[in-house]
Amino acid sequence: MEGIIIKNESNNYTVKTASGLLVCKPRGKFRFDNISPLVGDIVAVDDINNYIIAIKERRNSLIRPSIANVDVALIVTSVKEPIIDYHLLDKLLTIISYHHVEPIICLTKIDLLEKDEEKMLKSKMKYYQKAGYRVLTNQHLRELKNIFKNKITVFTGQSGAGKSSLLNKLDQKLSLKTNEISKSLGRGKHTTRCTTLYEINDGLVADTPGFSMVDFHGMSKVDIRNNMKEMYNNLDKCKYRDCMHIKEEGCYIKKMVENGEILVSRYNNYMSFIGEK
């Protein structure tokens, strides 16, 4: 029997099949082959003994969160409490694009902003939209539901951004646990403990454990450059086709930064990312 893994908790995998839900264990051979089933995997199961016996080829997979065959990643980003983290946002946009997943920015807690803060946020988000990223807010419920149809969508972003709260808005039957912001740490407390796929509007949506640290596992400096849209899309305007936009002569990207066509924060984050490799 074939199905899709919709939940993993303590090595128990809930598999959705045409006949219903099965809670399965992975066969021992996966451990010896250093393979771990992931939420989102299409698997063959022994429905008599409740074992996962094979994993179908993946279209893609993410490490944090651990999930496979993703179409869209919704980067749920709090603009206040906790304050928006552009370094993390740019890192997630780059990593998600590298894995051939469409990243979409979803802003939360805009109502907490002062007028001048909101004006600055709108200006920055216009830049991200011009660069080619889609930007929504947690008030765009209809647009969000339309994204889910016939896709696997993952909610990701820092803890306390409101991922579980937004999912509760999108489907009130879920009643997912939420938590307050830690006043002493200035960031969210973890509420989601395992990755789970929920059925919403003919699609599967994953609420994932929040995190604030991600790395460029498996990515080269060139991969980083090629998956930051403006760093790659303007590459042909540089003097050298292999320009890394750092110290090269005739770099068009550096001119764009100087002219205000590329956000200084984006370029600084790019330089920081390159420095991590």
Secondary structure, 3 states (H helix, E strand, C coil): CEEEEEEEECCEEEEEECCEEEEEEECHHHHHCCCCCCECCEEEEECCCCEEEEECCCCCEECCCCEECCCEEEEEEECCCCCCCHHHHHHHHHHHHHCCCEEEEEEECHHHCCHHHHHHHHHHHHHHHHHCCEEEECCCHHHHHHHHCCCEEEEECCCCCCHHHHHHHHCCCCCCCCCCEECCCCEECCCCCCCEEEEECCEEEEECCCCCCCCCCCCCHHHHHHCCHHHHHCHHHCCCCCCCCCCCCCCHHHHHHHCCCCCHHHHHHHHHHHHCC
